[in-house]
Amino acid sequence: MKDQIKKFLNEEQDPKAIEKITSKLSDLLMKNEEIGYIAVQKTPGITLLPDSIVLTNKRILLCKPKNLGLSMDFIDYDWDDIAATFVKENILGSEFSFATKSDLTISIDYIPKIQARKIATFAKEQLDILKNGIAPIATNPIENMPIIETVPEEVPEIGEVEITAIEEVETEEVTNFAEIIPVAQSQFTETASHDFSQPTAKPEKSLADLSQDELFEKLQNYKKLLDNGLILQGEYDAYKKEILSFM
């Protein structure tokens, strides 16, 4: 602990105050908690029992001596609960303040300017870490390779789906569907062999001449063609739109 606080003694901290604080903190620090900085109050007159502020990597602690310095009160605030920090430099020292997320503002005045700047910098670093997080850096790039390899494994599957869809479209040879008579698929063979030059052949009525029932039947026949893969979805939608315009 003594080696850790030597850096503080070069910035106008009271050595006796630092010693008292660190001796009390030895039992209060949590696992993996480290002291980042200690600032000690310095009033214009003689300060027998100065307040102090301790910043660790986990929280801010306010240290207030009592009972003539025989005991000390510690009030701590986790970094998770701190919304912002402020420093106001005055003629006699500086005032360090921080606001909590519960709209509570805590201040400690008469902090030497150099100490106030140091705690403000440390506080900003801790809040930035809390806000942005620390991105893990991979020490061995090979560990990331399996994640990269999973990408090309999925590409062939997508490509196969696209190729299959294209092949299915290409096999659907489409003629002029405006001339297709709306009959069941089983009747197409008979229609193909039928001689339309015979007197029995009847010209197809236009949509405007069809009754509501005939229009509905025609729409159903186009749906059958779509279900059997003989026309495309876009063509069916066009026929459907045209038929519905006469219904």
C-alpha positions in Angstrom: 0.0 0.0 0.0 2.9 2.4 0.8 4.4 2.0 -2.6 1.1 2.7 -4.2 0.5 6.0 -2.4 4.0 7.5 -3.0 2.8 9.2 -6.2 0.2 11.1 -4.3 2.6 12.7 -1.9 4.2 14.7 -4.7 1.0 16.7 -5.2 0.5 18.6 -2.0 -1.3 15.8 -0.1 -0.9 15.7 3.6 1.2 12.5 4.3 -0.5 11.9 7.7 -4.0 12.2 6.1 -3.0 9.8 3.3 -1.6 7.3 5.8 -4.8 7.4 7.9 -7.0 6.9 4.9 -5.0 4.1 3.4 -4.9 2.2 6.7 -8.7 2.4 7.0 -9.2 1.5 3.3 -7.3 -1.7 3.5 -10.3 -3.4 5.1 -12.9 -1.7 2.8 -11.5 -2.4 -0.7 -13.4 -5.1 -2.6 -11.9 -7.8 -4.7 -9.9 -6.4 -7.7 -10.6 -2.9 -6.4 -7.6 -0.5 -6.8 -7.1 3.0 -5.6 -6.7 5.4 -8.6 -6.2 8.7 -6.8 -6.6 10.4 -3.4 -7.3 14.1 -3.0 -7.0 15.8 0.4 -8.8 18.9 1.4 -6.6 21.9 2.2 -8.4 24.9 3.7 -6.8 28.4 3.9 -6.1 28.0 7.7 -4.7 25.1 9.5 -6.6 21.9 8.7 -6.4 19.4 11.5 -9.0 17.0 10.2 -9.3 17.5 6.4 -11.9 15.6 4.3 -10.6 13.5 1.5 -12.0 11.9 -1.6 -10.8 8.6 -2.9 -11.3 7.4 -6.5 -11.0 3.7 -7.2 -11.7 1.7 -10.3 -15.1 0.7 -8.8 -16.4 3.8 -6.9 -15.9 7.2 -5.3 -15.4 7.3 -1.5 -15.8 10.4 0.6 -13.7 10.2 3.8 -14.8 12.4 6.7 -12.7 12.1 10.0 -14.6 12.3 13.3 -13.9 11.9 17.0 -10.8 14.0 16.7 -9.5 11.8 14.0 -9.9 8.5 15.9 -12.5 7.3 13.5 -13.7 8.1 10.0 -16.9 8.0 8.1 -16.9 6.6 4.5 -19.6 7.3 2.0 -19.2 5.5 -1.3 -20.9 5.9 -4.7 -20.5 3.3 -7.4 -19.6 4.5 -10.9 -22.8 2.9 -12.2 -24.7 5.5 -10.1 -22.7 8.5 -11.2 -24.1 10.6 -14.1 -21.5 13.3 -14.4 -18.5 15.0 -12.6 -17.5 18.7 -12.4 -14.5 20.8 -11.3 -14.8 24.5 -10.5 -11.5 26.3 -9.9 -11.6 29.1 -7.3 -9.0 31.5 -6.0 -8.4 29.2 -3.0 -8.3 25.7 -4.3 -11.0 24.0 -6.4 -14.4 22.4 -5.9 -15.0 18.9 -7.1 -18.6 17.8 -7.6 -20.4 14.8 -9.0 -24.1 14.2 -9.7 -25.8 10.8 -9.3 -28.5 9.4 -11.4 -30.9 10.0 -8.5 -30.4 13.8 -8.9 -28.1 14.0 -5.9 -25.1 16.4 -6.1 -22.1 15.9 -3.8 -19.3 18.4 -3.5 -16.0 18.7 -1.7 -14.3 22.1 -1.7 -10.8 23.4 -1.0 -9.1 20.7 -3.1 -5.7 21.8 -4.4 -6.0 22.6 -8.1 -3.6 20.0 -9.3 -5.4 17.3 -7.3 -8.8 18.5 -8.5 -7.6 18.2 -12.1 -6.2 14.7 -11.5 -9.4 13.4 -9.9 -11.5 15.0 -12.7 -9.3 13.2 -15.3 -9.5 9.9 -13.5 -13.3 10.2 -13.1 -13.8 11.0 -16.8 -11.7 7.9 -17.7 -13.9 5.7 -15.5 -17.1 7.0 -16.9 -15.9 6.5 -20.5 -15.0 2.9 -19.7 -18.4 2.4 -18.1 -20.2 4.0 -21.1 -18.3 2.6 -24.0 -16.9 -0.6 -22.5 -13.6 -2.2 -23.2 -13.5 -4.2 -26.4 -11.7 -7.6 -25.9 -8.6 -7.9 -28.0 -7.8 -11.4 -29.3 -4.3 -12.3 -28.5 -4.3 -15.2 -31.0 -5.9 -14.3 -34.3 -6.3 -18.0 -35.1 -9.1 -18.1 -32.5 -11.3 -15.9 -34.7 -10.8 -18.1 -37.8 -13.7 -20.5 -37.1 -16.1 -17.5 -37.1 -14.8 -16.4 -40.5 -15.0 -19.9 -41.9 -18.7 -20.2 -41.1 -19.6 -17.4 -43.7 -18.5 -19.2 -46.9 -20.2 -22.4 -45.6 -23.6 -20.7 -45.8 -23.0 -19.0 -49.2 -23.3 -22.2 -51.3 -26.6 -23.0 -49.6 -28.0 -19.6 -50.7 -26.5 -19.9 -54.1 -28.2 -23.3 -54.6 -31.5 -21.9 -53.6 -31.2 -19.1 -56.1 -30.0 -21.4 -58.9 -32.9 -23.8 -58.2 -35.4 -21.0 -58.4 -33.9 -19.8 -61.7 -34.0 -23.3 -63.2 -37.6 -23.8 -62.2 -38.5 -20.5 -64.0 -36.6 -21.5 -67.1 -38.4 -24.8 -67.4 -41.8 -23.0 -67.4 -42.1 -22.3 -71.1 -44.8 -19.7 -71.5 -46.7 -19.0 -74.7 -49.5 -16.4 -75.2 -51.7 -16.9 -72.2 -54.2 -14.5 -73.5 -55.3 -17.4 -75.9 -55.5 -20.0 -73.1 -59.0 -21.3 -72.6 -59.7 -21.6 -68.9 -60.2 -25.3 -68.6 -58.8 -27.9 -66.3 -55.2 -29.1 -67.0 -56.5 -32.6 -67.9 -58.5 -31.0 -70.8 -55.4 -29.4 -72.4 -54.5 -32.6 -74.3 -58.0 -32.7 -75.8 -57.8 -29.0 -76.7 -54.4 -29.5 -78.4 -55.8 -32.2 -80.6 -59.1 -30.5 -81.3 -59.6 -29.0 -84.7 -60.9 -25.5 -84.2 -61.8 -25.2 -87.9 -64.8 -27.5 -87.3 -68.1 -25.8 -86.9 -68.4 -27.0 -83.3 -65.6 -24.6 -82.2 -67.0 -21.5 -80.4 -65.1 -18.3 -80.2 -64.1 -17.3 -76.7 -66.2 -14.5 -75.2 -64.5 -11.3 -74.1 -64.4 -10.5 -70.4 -67.0 -7.8 -70.8 -69.5 -10.3 -72.2 -69.1 -12.8 -69.3 -71.5 -13.1 -66.4 -70.3 -12.8 -62.8 -70.4 -16.5 -62.4 -68.3 -17.0 -65.6 -65.8 -14.4 -64.5 -65.4 -16.2 -61.2 -65.0 -19.5 -62.9 -62.4 -18.0 -65.2 -60.5 -16.7 -62.2 -60.6 -20.1 -60.6 -59.2 -21.7 -63.8 -56.3 -19.3 -63.8 -55.6 -20.2 -60.2 -55.4 -23.9 -61.2 -52.9 -23.0 -63.9 -50.8 -21.2 -61.3 -51.0 -24.1 -58.8 -50.0 -26.5 -61.5 -47.0 -24.4 -62.4 -48.2 -23.5 -65.9 -48.2 -19.8 -65.4 -46.1 -17.5 -63.2 -47.3 -15.5 -60.2 -46.9 -12.2 -61.9 -49.0 -13.4 -64.9 -51.7 -14.7 -62.6 -51.8 -11.4 -60.7 -52.3 -9.5 -64.0 -55.1 -11.8 -65.1 -56.7 -11.6 -61.7 -56.6 -7.7 -61.8 -58.1 -7.7 -65.3 -61.0 -10.1 -64.4 -61.8 -8.3 -61.1 -62.1 -5.0 -63.0 -65.2 -6.5 -64.7 -66.8 -8.0 -61.6 
